[in-house]
Amino acid sequence: MSPRLASSLVFAAATLAGSAALAQTSNAAHSPWSFGAEVGPAWHHDGSYLPFARKSPTTPAAGLFVGRDLAHLGPRLTLGAELGWRSESTDGNVRQAFATTLVTNSAQAALTLRVELLSWLTPYARFAGGASYLDASVSDGDGGTLTGGAWAPYGAAGAGVMLTSGRWFDGIGAHTLRVAVSVEGGYQYVAPTAIAVSQPAPADERAASDRIASQSTSLGTLDPSAAYLRVTVGFRF
């Protein structure tokens, strides 16, 4: 074997060993489960959203998630799955006379692909899919309110970085418990959805059966897609 070939083999072996050691010492890799909360804004860009945004089409969002690592695809790559819920709420007005409210709840399942860069630093990509429920209401200020909602397909793609603590909880016997914080940016797609509202039925069954039937009023088609920033705080264990 030539000295050059031997040197190349030794270098390749050292590189693989170093990569494997790096993955093995990753704080995130030692803790396959995750649980936490998320917050962050969504920036809506379509004009159909403006009647539901009083000052700006930027809306706050919050949610919860739970995840589990599925497989190690290489010395640095980890594939994980995640289930989550995300909610946005905003209010606005139409013609300065009708107050509007829109609450969007999204249930989603996601796949994440992590790169174990350092023991505490983990870049990742995330792809999610699910469904959103858009709950809208319009009020005239005199007690009259129309409500309505609709389901729409949901999808999202983003990338971010996760910071994971070391073995802070060894003293209490929680050897795999880690604190994890992440920052992610991306785009969420919600299919354009026709929204119609109507007067809600009275809670009393007799009053509901006696009332005159009323037709729903269309608010048009709403496009809730938006760029988003997602900040999560939680635990890995």
Backbone torsions as a table, in degrees:
resi	resn	phi	psi	omega
1	MET	NA	131.4	-177.9
2	SER	-71.2	150.8	178.5
3	PRO	-57.8	-36.8	-179.2
4	ARG	-64.9	-43.9	179.5
5	LEU	-65.6	-41.4	178.9
6	ALA	-61.6	-41.9	179.4
7	SER	-64.0	-39.5	179.3
8	SER	-64.2	-41.8	179.6
9	LEU	-66.3	-40.6	178.9
10	VAL	-63.5	-42.0	179.5
11	PHE	-64.3	-42.9	179.6
12	ALA	-64.2	-41.7	179.1
13	ALA	-64.3	-40.9	179.2
14	ALA	-65.1	-38.3	178.9
15	THR	-64.5	-44.9	178.8
16	LEU	-64.8	-40.8	179.3
17	ALA	-65.0	-39.9	178.6
18	GLY	-65.6	-40.9	178.6
19	SER	-64.2	-43.4	179.6
20	ALA	-63.5	-41.6	178.8
21	ALA	-64.7	-37.9	179.1
22	LEU	-62.9	-44.4	179.7
23	ALA	-66.0	-38.4	-177.9
24	GLN	-67.7	-29.4	-179.3
25	THR	-92.1	2.9	177.9
26	SER	-65.1	128.6	179.1
27	ASN	-60.6	-40.4	-178.8
28	ALA	-66.8	-38.4	-177.2
29	ALA	-66.1	-25.7	179.0
30	HIS	-77.6	-11.0	-174.3
31	SER	-130.5	91.8	-171.2
32	PRO	-72.5	-23.4	-179.2
33	TRP	-93.8	151.2	176.6
34	SER	-141.5	149.5	177.4
35	PHE	-153.6	138.8	179.7
36	GLY	-177.4	-173.0	179.6
37	ALA	-120.8	156.1	179.6
38	GLU	-131.5	148.3	173.1
39	VAL	-140.7	163.5	176.6
40	GLY	151.5	159.8	-178.9
41	PRO	-87.4	160.1	170.6
42	ALA	-124.0	134.1	-178.0
43	TRP	-105.5	101.6	-179.3
44	HIS	-83.1	138.8	-172.2
45	HIS	-116.1	-11.2	-175.8
46	ASP	-89.4	140.3	-178.2
47	GLY	-63.3	-21.5	179.8
48	SER	-66.2	-17.4	-178.6
49	TYR	-84.5	-17.4	-173.7
50	LEU	-59.5	-37.0	177.6
51	PRO	-61.1	-16.9	179.4
52	PHE	-103.5	6.4	-178.8
53	ALA	-123.4	111.5	-173.6
54	ARG	-64.8	-47.5	-175.4
55	LYS	-116.8	-36.0	-173.5
56	SER	-150.2	147.8	176.2
57	PRO	-75.6	9.5	174.7
58	THR	-87.3	124.4	-176.5
59	THR	-121.7	144.4	175.6
60	PRO	-77.5	150.1	178.7
61	ALA	-137.0	153.9	177.1
62	ALA	-149.8	159.2	-179.3
63	GLY	-173.3	-177.8	178.3
64	LEU	-132.9	155.7	178.9
65	PHE	-151.7	156.3	171.8
66	VAL	-138.5	140.2	-175.8
67	GLY	-141.5	167.4	-180.0
68	ARG	-151.0	132.6	173.8
69	ASP	-67.2	137.1	-178.7
70	LEU	-100.7	-43.0	-174.7
71	ALA	-161.6	150.1	171.3
72	HIS	-96.7	111.8	-174.5
73	LEU	-85.8	-8.2	-179.4
74	GLY	-178.4	-177.9	-178.2
75	PRO	-62.5	-21.1	-179.1
76	ARG	-122.7	-11.0	-172.9
77	LEU	-104.2	133.9	177.4
78	THR	-131.2	131.2	176.4
79	LEU	-100.9	129.8	179.6
80	GLY	-130.6	165.4	176.9
81	ALA	-122.7	154.5	-175.6
82	GLU	-148.6	139.9	171.6
83	LEU	-116.8	137.1	-176.1
84	GLY	-152.8	166.6	175.6
85	TRP	-132.9	136.2	-177.2
86	ARG	-135.7	135.8	-176.7
87	SER	-130.2	136.6	173.6
88	GLU	-122.8	143.6	178.7
89	SER	-140.4	133.8	179.8
90	THR	-150.2	160.6	177.7
91	ASP	-140.6	156.1	-178.8
92	GLY	-157.3	-154.5	177.5
93	ASN	-155.6	158.9	178.4
94	VAL	-122.7	123.1	177.7
95	ARG	56.5	28.6	176.7
96	GLN	59.3	12.1	-176.2
97	ALA	-123.4	-25.5	-176.0
98	PHE	-117.9	121.2	177.6
99	ALA	-83.4	137.3	-178.3
100	THR	-121.8	150.0	175.9
101	THR	-139.4	138.9	176.9
102	LEU	-136.0	123.1	175.6
103	VAL	-117.8	125.1	-179.4
104	THR	-117.2	118.8	176.3
105	ASN	-110.8	128.6	-177.4
106	SER	-121.6	126.2	172.4
107	ALA	-101.9	132.4	-172.4
108	GLN	-144.5	151.1	170.1
109	ALA	-118.4	138.3	-173.0
110	ALA	-135.0	154.9	168.6
111	LEU	-113.8	137.5	177.9
112	THR	-121.8	142.9	176.6
113	LEU	-121.4	110.3	-176.3
114	ARG	-100.7	145.7	173.7
115	VAL	-113.6	114.0	-177.2
116	GLU	-77.9	83.4	-174.0
117	LEU	-75.7	-52.2	176.3
118	LEU	-132.8	171.1	-178.3
119	SER	-61.2	-28.5	-176.4
120	TRP	-114.1	-7.6	-174.3
121	LEU	-121.1	121.2	-175.4
122	THR	-134.2	100.0	170.6
123	PRO	-68.7	153.5	-179.0
124	TYR	-156.0	160.7	170.8
125	ALA	-119.3	147.1	-175.1
126	ARG	-136.9	133.9	179.6
127	PHE	-129.8	124.8	-173.4
128	ALA	-127.5	154.7	175.1
129	GLY	-148.3	153.9	-179.8
130	GLY	171.1	-141.6	-177.9
131	ALA	-144.4	148.6	177.8
132	SER	-118.6	142.6	172.6
133	TYR	-111.7	120.7	-178.9
134	LEU	-100.0	115.0	-176.6
135	ASP	-110.6	110.2	-174.3
136	ALA	-114.7	151.2	174.0
137	SER	-145.5	149.7	178.5
138	VAL	-132.5	128.9	-178.0
139	SER	-125.2	143.2	-179.9
140	ASP	-94.2	2.4	178.2
141	GLY	86.1	-9.5	179.5
142	ASP	-109.7	20.4	179.2
143	GLY	97.6	-9.7	178.8
144	GLY	-87.3	125.5	-177.0
145	THR	-134.8	134.7	173.3
146	LEU	-110.4	137.5	-178.5
147	THR	-132.0	157.1	177.5
148	GLY	-176.7	164.3	-179.2
149	GLY	-157.2	168.9	180.0
150	ALA	-158.3	151.4	175.0
151	TRP	-90.6	150.6	177.6
152	ALA	-148.8	145.9	175.5
153	PRO	-63.6	146.8	-177.0
154	TYR	-128.9	141.6	173.8
155	GLY	-150.7	153.6	-178.6
156	ALA	-152.8	150.2	174.7
157	ALA	-143.0	136.1	-179.0
158	GLY	-158.8	174.7	177.7
159	ALA	-142.1	150.1	-178.4
160	GLY	-164.3	-170.3	177.1
161	VAL	-130.6	143.9	177.7
162	MET	-117.6	132.9	175.2
163	LEU	-106.3	127.8	-175.5
164	THR	-123.8	132.3	-178.6
165	SER	-71.9	169.8	174.4
166	GLY	-85.1	-154.9	-173.7
167	ARG	-86.6	68.7	-177.7
168	TRP	-72.4	-22.1	-171.1
169	PHE	-109.0	17.8	178.9
170	ASP	-60.7	-32.8	-177.0
171	GLY	-63.9	-21.8	178.7
172	ILE	-107.3	12.6	176.1
173	GLY	84.7	4.7	179.9
174	ALA	-94.3	79.1	-171.0
175	HIS	-71.8	-22.4	-179.4
176	THR	-103.6	-1.8	-176.5
177	LEU	-76.0	128.2	179.5
178	ARG	-133.4	150.4	169.1
179	VAL	-91.9	133.8	-177.5
180	ALA	-129.8	133.8	177.2
181	VAL	-128.8	136.7	179.1
182	SER	-137.0	155.0	173.9
183	VAL	-129.5	126.1	-174.4
184	GLU	-136.3	140.0	173.9
185	GLY	-123.8	147.9	-179.1
186	GLY	-177.3	-159.3	-177.8
187	TYR	-134.1	133.8	176.6
188	GLN	-112.1	132.5	-179.8
189	TYR	-109.2	124.5	171.3
190	VAL	-121.6	124.4	-175.6
191	ALA	-58.5	137.4	175.8
192	PRO	-52.0	132.8	-169.8
193	THR	-132.2	132.2	175.9
194	ALA	-76.6	128.1	-178.6
195	ILE	-113.4	128.3	175.4
196	ALA	-127.2	139.9	-179.0
197	VAL	-121.9	155.6	178.5
198	SER	-151.6	168.8	179.1
199	GLN	-71.3	126.6	-179.5
200	PRO	-65.2	147.5	179.4
201	ALA	-69.9	143.7	176.5
202	PRO	-60.9	150.6	179.3
203	ALA	-67.0	-31.0	179.6
204	ASP	-75.1	125.9	-176.2
205	GLU	-63.8	-38.4	-179.5
206	ARG	-66.7	-42.9	178.2
207	ALA	-65.5	-36.5	179.7
208	ALA	-66.5	-37.1	-179.1
209	SER	-75.1	-25.0	-177.8
210	ASP	-89.4	-15.3	-174.1
211	ARG	-73.6	155.2	177.6
212	ILE	-75.8	131.7	-179.7
213	ALA	-63.0	137.5	178.8
214	SER	-122.1	145.8	179.5
215	GLN	-83.4	154.5	178.2
216	SER	-79.0	158.2	179.4
217	THR	-113.8	127.2	-178.7
218	SER	-79.2	133.9	174.0
219	LEU	-97.9	2.6	-179.3
220	GLY	93.2	-166.4	-178.6
221	THR	-102.0	127.1	-177.6
222	LEU	-106.0	132.4	175.9
223	ASP	-110.7	100.3	-175.1
224	PRO	-90.6	7.9	-178.2
225	SER	-59.9	150.1	-173.5
226	ALA	-163.8	153.9	164.5
227	ALA	-76.9	151.4	-176.2
228	TYR	-141.1	157.6	169.6
229	LEU	-122.9	129.5	-174.9
230	ARG	-123.9	116.7	177.0
231	VAL	-112.4	123.8	-178.4
232	THR	-117.6	146.9	173.9
233	VAL	-134.2	128.8	-178.8
234	GLY	-172.0	-155.8	-177.1
235	PHE	-129.7	150.9	166.5
236	ARG	-116.4	143.2	-176.5
237	PHE	-154.4	NA	NA
